[in-house]
Amino acid sequence: MMVAQISARKDNKMNSLELKIPPLILVVIIAADMWLLSWIFGSWLELGWHFVTPALLLWLSVGVGILLPMLGVLEFRKHKTTVNPMQPKESASVVQSGVYRFTRNPMYLGFFFLLLGFALWLGNFAAFIMLPVYLWFLTRFQIIPEERILLDNFGKPYADYMQQVRRWV
């Protein structure tokens, strides 16, 4: 019984983080952590890029990181629904067209590519450690609560969409 109470308290504390940190603020926090880890570990974990591929990957990643969120916002605007990730209850419709045919979260995926580009620019292995942290935190505290609310709001159409299109890619 005591273990269940402790677990319930832990879940309540964890649940209190849901939809609290705007995704763009999370990106800034993760980027700052990436920079800090790169600075702390310095040359010890430096990747030592000495060829053109990382630059190409960096710019490709940044390009995708800018394009995906723009396409997502444009599609939301076209369907006259909110782009505010903190208020999923205000969504007016289930958007399934455009980039949303390929991923349910193009804006968040774009932010991931921006962070990947930043990690490549930093050129330090320690920076890459924060990429799975971003994916985990955003999925647990932003995407899953959004999905729960959208399922409540739209029911079967959103459930069908979830079956057809992956969360990330």
C-alpha positions in Angstrom: 0.0 0.0 0.0 2.8 2.4 0.9 4.6 1.7 -2.4 1.4 2.5 -4.3 1.0 5.8 -2.5 4.6 6.8 -3.2 4.2 5.8 -6.8 1.0 7.8 -7.1 2.7 10.9 -5.5 5.6 10.5 -8.0 3.2 10.3 -10.9 1.3 13.4 -9.7 4.6 15.3 -9.5 5.6 14.1 -12.9 2.1 14.8 -14.3 2.4 18.4 -13.0 5.0 18.9 -15.7 2.6 18.1 -18.5 2.0 21.0 -20.9 4.0 23.4 -18.7 7.2 24.1 -20.7 6.5 25.5 -24.1 8.4 23.4 -26.7 10.4 26.4 -28.0 11.6 27.1 -24.4 12.5 23.4 -24.1 14.6 23.7 -27.3 16.5 26.7 -25.8 17.0 24.8 -22.5 18.3 21.7 -24.4 20.5 23.8 -26.6 22.0 25.6 -23.5 22.6 22.1 -21.9 24.3 21.0 -25.1 26.6 24.0 -25.1 27.3 23.6 -21.4 28.2 19.9 -21.8 30.4 20.7 -24.7 32.1 23.3 -22.7 32.6 21.1 -19.6 33.9 18.2 -21.6 35.8 20.3 -24.1 38.4 18.6 -26.2 38.1 15.4 -24.3 34.9 14.5 -26.2 35.6 16.6 -29.3 34.6 14.8 -32.5 37.4 16.5 -34.6 35.4 17.0 -37.8 37.9 17.5 -40.5 35.9 16.8 -43.6 33.0 18.4 -45.5 30.2 15.9 -44.5 29.5 17.4 -41.1 29.0 20.9 -42.7 26.7 19.4 -45.3 24.8 17.5 -42.6 24.7 20.6 -40.4 23.1 22.8 -43.1 20.8 20.0 -44.2 19.7 19.5 -40.6 19.1 23.2 -40.1 17.2 23.5 -43.3 14.9 20.6 -42.4 14.7 22.1 -38.9 13.3 25.3 -40.3 11.2 23.9 -43.1 9.2 21.3 -41.1 7.9 23.8 -38.5 7.0 26.3 -41.2 5.1 23.7 -43.1 3.3 22.6 -40.0 2.3 26.1 -39.0 1.1 26.9 -42.6 -1.1 23.8 -42.6 -2.6 24.7 -39.2 -3.3 28.2 -40.4 -4.9 26.8 -43.6 -7.3 24.7 -41.4 -7.8 27.7 -39.0 -6.7 25.8 -35.9 -4.4 26.8 -33.0 -0.7 26.6 -33.2 -0.4 27.1 -29.5 1.0 23.8 -28.1 0.1 24.8 -24.6 -3.6 24.9 -25.4 -4.4 21.7 -27.4 -8.1 22.0 -26.2 -8.4 24.9 -28.5 -7.8 22.8 -31.6 -10.5 23.2 -34.2 -9.8 20.2 -36.3 -7.6 17.1 -36.9 -5.1 18.3 -39.5 -4.1 15.3 -41.7 -2.9 17.0 -44.9 0.4 18.4 -46.0 3.3 17.5 -43.9 0.9 15.9 -41.4 0.5 13.0 -43.8 4.0 11.9 -42.8 4.4 12.8 -39.1 1.9 13.9 -36.4 4.5 16.3 -35.0 6.4 18.1 -37.8 7.1 21.2 -35.7 8.7 19.1 -32.9 10.5 17.0 -35.4 11.8 20.2 -37.0 13.1 21.4 -33.6 14.9 18.1 -33.2 16.7 18.7 -36.5 17.7 22.2 -35.3 19.1 20.7 -32.2 20.9 18.0 -34.3 22.4 20.8 -36.4 23.5 22.6 -33.2 25.1 19.4 -32.0 27.0 19.0 -35.3 28.1 22.6 -35.1 29.4 22.1 -31.5 31.3 19.1 -32.7 31.3 17.5 -29.3 29.9 14.1 -28.5 28.5 15.4 -25.2 26.1 17.6 -27.1 24.5 14.6 -28.8 23.6 13.2 -25.4 20.8 15.8 -25.0 19.0 14.7 -28.2 17.4 11.6 -26.6 16.6 13.8 -23.6 14.7 16.2 -25.8 12.8 13.4 -27.5 11.9 11.7 -24.1 10.9 14.9 -22.4 8.8 16.3 -25.2 7.1 12.9 -25.8 6.3 12.4 -22.1 5.3 15.9 -21.1 4.0 17.5 -24.3 3.0 15.0 -27.0 1.3 12.3 -24.9 -0.8 14.9 -23.0 -1.7 16.6 -26.3 -2.7 13.2 -27.8 -4.8 12.5 -24.8 -6.6 15.8 -25.1 -7.1 15.5 -28.9 -8.5 12.0 -28.4 -11.0 13.4 -25.9 -11.9 16.3 -28.3 -12.1 14.4 -31.6 -12.5 10.7 -30.7 -12.4 8.3 -33.6 -11.1 10.7 -36.3 -8.0 11.4 -34.2 -7.7 7.7 -33.1 -7.8 6.7 -36.8 -5.2 9.4 -37.6 -2.9 8.0 -34.9 -3.2 4.6 -36.5 -2.3 5.9 -39.9 0.5 8.3 -39.1 3.5 7.8 -36.8 4.2 10.1 -33.9 7.7 11.1 -35.2 8.5 9.7 -38.6 
